[in-house]
Amino acid sequence: MLEKCGSMENSDWRYSKEEVKRAMSGMKVTFKHPDEILEFVNTVSRYDFDMDMRKGRIVVDAKSLLGIMHLGLNNEIELQMYSDDCEELCEKIAKYAA
């Protein structure tokens, strides 16, 4: 498992205890070019579990191209994955790690 991809149970996300238990993994990502966002969305869309991205108080679906574009380029964005089996995905998106 990647070092940046780890448990987010102690993060400052605003979820119920049940949702926190489901929220097993997270990492911080950044995008330098719009094509990276498109490639990222195509990659994460292949996975069945839910994912959110957060910058400040804005939370968007990680599978939403327009949502991620709204978060902007060259920003550190938190990715939250609601699965305990996301190691493969973490390896595929490691190039976006902030």
N, C-alpha and C positions, 0 to 999 in steps of 0.2 A: 504494500500500500504506500502511496506517496506521502511524504511528510506533510505537505500542505493540505492533504485530504484527510480529515480526521473528525473525531466526534465534536459536535457542536452543542452538546448538552449545556455547557456553561456560557453559551453566547448570549447576546442581548436581544435575540429575536423574541418577539411577543407572541408566544404560542402557549396553549394549555399544556399541562404535564403529559397528557396522553399524546399530543402532537410532538412534543419534545422527544418522547420515547421512540416515536416513529422516525423522527428526524435524526438519522444516524450519522450522516456524513456531510461535510461541507468543505469548501475551499474558496479562496479569493482569486478572481480572474480579472484580466484587463484585455481590451481589444484596441489595436492600433489602427485598423483599417476596416471599413464596412464589410469587405469580403471575409474577414475573420469571423464576424458575427454570423454571416450566412452559413459558413462552414460549421461553426459551433452549433447553430440551431439544427442543421441537417444531422449532425452527429447525435445530439441529445434527444432528438425526436425519435430515434430508433429504440429508445428505452421506454418501457411501460410505466415506470414509477414517476411520481410527481417531482417536480423541481421548481424552485423559485429563485429569483435573483433580486438582490436588495442593494440599493445605494441610498443611504440616508433613510428617509421615511418612505421612499418609493419602493414598492415590491411588485415585481412582474413575473409572469410565467416564463420559465427559462426556455420554453419551446416557442415563444412568441418573438418573431423577428422584429416587429415594430416595437414591442415592449422593450427589448434589449437596446434597440437603437435609441429609444427615448432616454435610456440611462447614459448614453454618450460614449465617446471614444476616450481613450487615455485616462480612464477612471478606474479605481479599484472597486470591484463589485463583488459582493458576497454571493456565492452559489450555495444553495441548500438543497440537498438530495434526500428525499424521503424513502430511503431503502437501506437495508444493511448489506446489500450485495451490489456495491457500486465501484468496486476496485477496477474493473475493466474500463468503465467510463472514465474514471479518474486518470487512468493511463492514457486514454485517447485524447483527453482535453488538457493534458499536462502542459502543452505548449502555450496555453493561455494563462497559466498560473501567474499571479501578481507577486 
